[in-house]
């Protein structure tokens, strides 16, 4: 996308060739200007709320001299003097950070720039002042880019490469605005590959130029505003506004003149000049000492282990700062991990082991030092260390900007002889997730590392032969990767000759979940899924047939296909029920689907009691979970029952959407088979199935390995008699760095802003079940708890001063999914509920100006706002409400 915009900008230079009027600066004359720039940082709307912003102000004297010219081409000398630094706001000495640092900035060396018809063609430096002064001079040079004819052109200045529009009001006033700026790249910048979890920067630039009757710039003023906001919650925004004012005070004879037949000759005649990019330089700031975090680690431990809590997220974010600092070398990270491991083996009284959390954080920071340390520390060949290694792999699967080194290291790990089958699968799933992160970035898609691992994963699947576990692991990994090639894999697996187990077929369909419709809605795919649904080559489980139907229904099915779905008379009542409910739900959201179904139900063949009164409890339902000004969230529930009315599969999905972007935040998939034999209601193939139940989680679009609750009647009865299931058991406990962003934003006036964002999600998904064989009932609770802390920071890069704004937003919430079943009744009775308790969301905003080299407090201001969200019970499907009513009547 950047290249497309760049080519567009280049094209503008040819579409609108500018021959602007020459500003007649006369060689041998010194033009003296007063200059002032003010930058203020605040929340959007702070000024209106009478909240004092923070930021620097600089005043200076600017002297311009033309030292060489030829036609419209000139070489100008720019000198700054009397450079004074102060606060943008007037503060008393007790609260002024500027009264404790040097405020006079030395500007000893001039800057030269080649001015060609008002365009800065090249910048030259005659010596090196401080970075602050050098950047300020570049800001003045950028302001001096000007043309005096209405139109557009491409310009490069400290903001980047921009489309610049000029509007001439009269012979003496010019208005200038910039748009579509492609900012300069700086080392160390990163953002989340998923747009929803990234940060948006919106900018506006406007300038005004007044030209006097001598054709000299009398005055120039500019104002630019930049708003930084996380896409997920744009109310957590910061805003910076900077202004520049340049006013002509006097002209006087004098100044240097050089001889030269060209600009190169003039530059050579001056001597000692070096070319310089019109790009702001970054300060090499002394890093804050983070070692105190490790020293206070024992005090942090109780907060860290508090599951799904704000205190846990905050404590982990503090650890994150240390692991990202220069102090966290490979050796230091290893020392911390080994020390915690050593203490855990022989724990003292009240010792709290946080080794799993340290591994999570070390994986989340994505530095080479931490990656190397973890690869050396973790024991991938030790079956007793699988749990800790799984934690590392899960944290790595959620990384926002993984490196090539990490990708190649994981793939090499997947080729090693790992004895644990579960661990081998987790490694592959993580490889798939990391590949998907690479695929989101057009530039990284072209890397040799990505291409190599991508091809190797595909080849590895083809080598699975008859190994079912191998097939399942690789198909899930391909699903995490989201490769379009998964379609070809699916089609190859589903030939008439293929003899795949139902489990493999299910995973091959699920592997398509991330693909765009243009990849899955091809004629070949429609034919293959229609063949599966109709069981042309073999019989398929109802779960497989509904998955195939889902693909067809998402591909804008024509009226003829809907007719065939409705009139299908060889499906089970449960499959018919599920598909009927899915079509109804799609019709609620799609006008074309609604019109087609309405027309079909007016036909005698379809709109009759025999067709429309098909029985079944299976259902699909989608509804709104929450809606804000930025995003909308919905939840979907689908349940499929067996022929005898027992549970087969259930999926609860939570999705968020914003404009054209969407993401599956959470999917809780519960599966079961063979339960009919236990209650004495098995028929046909069901009588041969081993009683099995389990759960599979998808978090942040990343699928995890399935967890089996029991396999076989013996394991089930053991769990029932021991009461093991009645105690809440965590299926997933994780601290996920959900948002991760760092960038430098150059301001036209010459300041550089550091913009950072970290969003830490502490999640705990747990479940419990109580089964009574005496009463033939069961009660289960699946609780999804989470705490999110979003820490945003925006700060100026100024030596000896810390000036910035921090926003911290935090909240804890939970969703409970409760189900009651009476399996002694015929037919089976059940009730399901989904509820959300009350929760609060809090934002704390802090603004500060303080010296970084002394203990003086400077200026500090903080305030907070809190919002309480009332608890509620979510509407499920009407069928479920009816089932709950039946159960209540039975109790009565």
C-alpha positions, 0 to 999 in steps of 0.5 A, a space after each residue: 500500500 505504501 508503494 501505491 501511495 508513493 507512485 501516486 505522489 510521484 505522479 502528481 509531480 507530473 500532472 501538476 508541474 509547478 512554475 511558481 513565482 520566484 520570491 525575490 531574496 536578494 544576494 548580499 542581504 541579511 533577512 532577520 526573522 523572529 521565530 517561535 514554535 509551541 507544541 502542546 500535548 493533551 487529550 482531545 478536548 482538554 483545552 475546552 475542559 480547561 485542563 492545562 496541556 504540557 509541551 515545550 516552547 522555543 523562541 529564536 532569531 532566524 537569519 536568512 542570506 542568499 549566498 548564491 543564485 542562478 535563475 530560480 535556483 538559490 543557495 540560502 544560509 540559515 542561522 539560528 541565535 538566541 534560542 530559548 526553551 521554555 514551557 508552552 504554559 506559564 507556570 510558577 517556579 515551584 512547578 516549572 521543570 524548565 527552571 531546573 534545566 538549561 534553557 539557552 540552546 547553543 546554535 553555533 553552526 549554520 545550515 544551508 539549503 538549495 531552494 529551487 522555485 520554492 522547493 527545498 532540493 537539498 540540505 547541507 550542514 556546516 557543523 553539528 549542533 545539538 540534535 534539538 537545534 539541528 531538528 529545529 533548523 530543519 523545521 524552519 527549512 520545511 516551513 520555507 517550502 512555498 510556491 505562489 501558484 494554486 495547485 498541488 505538488 509532491 514535497 518532502 519535508 520533516 513530516 515525510 513525503 506529502 501531497 501539498 496543496 496551495 491556494 493563492 487568495 491574492 497576490 500576497 497571501 498563500 494557504 498551504 495544506 498537506 495530506 497523504 503523508 508517508 512518514 519517514 521510517 525510524 529504527 525500532 518502530 513496530 505495530 500489531 499486524 492486526 489492524 483492529 489491535 493497532 493504533 491510528 494516527 490522524 494528522 492535519 497540516 495548514 500554513 499561511 504565508 504573507 508576502 510583502 510588496 518587495 516579494 519577500 516573505 513577510 510572515 509565515 504561520 503553520 498549525 498541525 494537529 495529530 491524534 493518536 488512538 488505539 483502534 479498539 478504544 479510540 477514547 484512549 487518545 492523545 493529541 499534539 498540536 504544534 504551531 510555528 510563527 516566522 515574522 520578518 523584523 528587518 533587512 540589512 546589507 551584508 552576508 556572504 556570497 560565493 562563486 560557482 557555475 552550479 549549485 555543486 560548485 557553490 557548495 564546494 566553494 563554501 567547503 566543509 558542507 555535508 548533505 543531510 536528509 530533511 528528516 528529524 534525528 532521534 535523541 539517544 536518551 539515557 534509558 530509565 533504570 528498570 532493575 528496581 522491577 526485579 529487585 521488587 519482584 517478591 512484592 509483585 508476585 501476589 498480584 501477578 498470580 491473581 488470575 484474570 485481574 487488573 492487578 495481574 495485568 499491571 504487574 506483568 506490564 511492569 515486567 514487560 518494561 524490564 524485559 524490553 530494556 537494555 538491561 535485559 540481556 540474554 545472560 540476565 534473562 537466563 539468570 532470572 529464569 534459572 533463579 526462579 526455577 531453582 527456588 521453585 524446586 526447594 521452595 521456602 515458606 510462602 514462596 510464590 512461583 511465577 516462573 510460568 509468568 516470567 516465561 510468558 513475558 519473556 516470549 511476549 517482548 519479542 527481543 532477540 535476547 529473550 528469544 535466545 534465552 528461552 530457547 536455551 532455558 526450556 527443555 523441549 525433550 523433557 516430558 516433565 517440562 511440557 507444561 512450561 514449554 506449552 506456556 511459552 508456545 502459547 505466548 509466542 503464538 500471540 506475538 504481534 511482530 515476530 522476527 525471522 529468527 523466531 520463525 526459523 527457530 520454531 520451524 527447526 524445533 518442529 523438526 526435532 525429535 520431541 517425544 510428547 505428541 501434545 508438544 509436537 502439535 503445539 509447536 506446529 500450531 505456533 508455527 502456523 500462528 507466526 506464519 499468519 503474522 508474517 502474511 499480514 505484512 506485504 514486505 515480510 511475505 517476500 522474505 526467504 524465511 517466510 517462503 521457506 517455512 510456508 513451503 515446508 509446512 505444506 510438504 510436511 502435511 503431504 508426508 503424513 501418509 496414514 498417520 492421523 495425529 500427523 494430519 490433525 496437527 498439520 491441518 490445525 497449523 494450516 488453519 492458524 496460518 490461514 494460507 489460501 493453499 489450504 483450499 487446494 489441500 482440502 480439495 486434494 483430501 476430499 477426492 472420491 478415493 480418499 479414505 479419511 476419518 471423520 476427525 480428519 475431515 472435520 479439521 480440514 473444513 475448520 482449516 478454512 476458517 481464516 480464508 477470505 470468501 474469494 478463496 473458499 467461494 470457488 466453483 470447485 469448493 462449492 462442488 466439493 462441499 455440496 458432495 460432502 453435504 449430500 454424502 455422494 461418496 460416503 456417509 459423513 457425520 452430522 458435524 461434517 455435513 453442517 460444516 460443509 453447509 456453513 461454507 455453502 451458506 456463506 458464499 451468497 447461495 442462489 435461490 436454487 441452492 436454498 430450495 435444495 437445502 429446504 427440501 432435503 429429505 434424507 437429512 436427520 431432523 437435527 441437521 435440518 433444524 441447524 441449517 434452517 436456523 442458520 438460513 433464518 439468521 443470515 436472512 436477518 442480516 442479508 436483504 437478498 437472502 431474506 427476499 429469496 427465502 420469503 419468495 420460496 416460502 410462498 411456494 406450495 412445495 415449500 410453504 406447507 406444514 410437512 416441510 416447515 414443521 420439521 422437528 429438531 433442537 439444533 440451532 444457530 443464533 447470533 446477537 449483539 454483545 456490545 457496541 461502542 463508537 469504535 467497534 461492535 462485538 457480537 456472540 454466536 451460539 451454535 448447537 448440534 444434537 445427535 439423533 437421540 437428542 444428546 449433545 454433539 457439538 457446541 460453539 460459542 463465538 465472540 467476534 469484534 468488527 470495525 469497518 472492514 476488519 473483524 477478528 474472532 476474539 474467542 471460540 469455546 468449542 465443546 464436543 462429545 460423541 458416544 454418549 448415547 451408549 451410556 444412557 442406553 439410547 444408541 443406534 447404528 454407528 453410535 453404539 460403536 463410538 467410544 464415549 468422549 467429551 472435550 473442549 477446543 479453544 480459539 483465542 485471538 484467531 489462534 486455535 489451541 490443542 483440544 483438551 479431552 475431558 474423558 475418553 471411555 466410560 471408565 474415565 467418565 465414571 471415575 470423574 463422576 465418583 471422585 467429583 473431580 469435575 465439580 472443582 473449577 478447572 482452568 482450560 486456559 490461563 494466560 497473559 496476552 500482550 494483545 496490543 503492542 505499538 511503538 513509533 516516532 512521529 516527527 512534527 513539522 516544527 522539529 520535535 519528535 514524539 514517542 508514541 507507545 501502547 501496550 494492552 495486556 489481557 489477563 485471561 482465565 477460562 475455567 469450567 466445572 461440572 456436577 453430575 448426579 447419577 441418582 437424580 440423572 442430572 448435570 450442571 455445568 459452568 463455563 466461565 470466561 474471565 478477563 482483565 484488560 489494561 491498556 497503557 498509552 504513552 506519548 512523550 517528547 524527545 527532549 534531553 534532560 526533560 520528561 514531558 508527556 501524557 499517559 493514559 491507563 484504561 482498565 477493567 475486569 469482566 466475566 461471562 458465565 455459560 451455564 447449562 442444566 441437563 436432565 438426561 433421565 427424562 425422555 426426551 432429554 431436557 436441558 436449559 442454557 443461560 449466558 450471563 455477565 455480572 456488573 463490571 467497571 471500566 476506569 481511565 486514569 490520565 496523567 500529564 507531566 513536565 519534569 526534569 529527568 536529571 534532578 529530583 525536582 517534581 516539576 508539573 504533574 496533573 492526574 484525573 480519572 473517570 469511571 464507568 459502571 456497566 450493568 450486568 445482564 443475561 444474554 438472549 439466546 435462541 427461542 428454542 433454548 428459551 422453550 427448552 428452559 421453560 419445559 425444564 422449569 415446568 418439570 421441576 414444578 
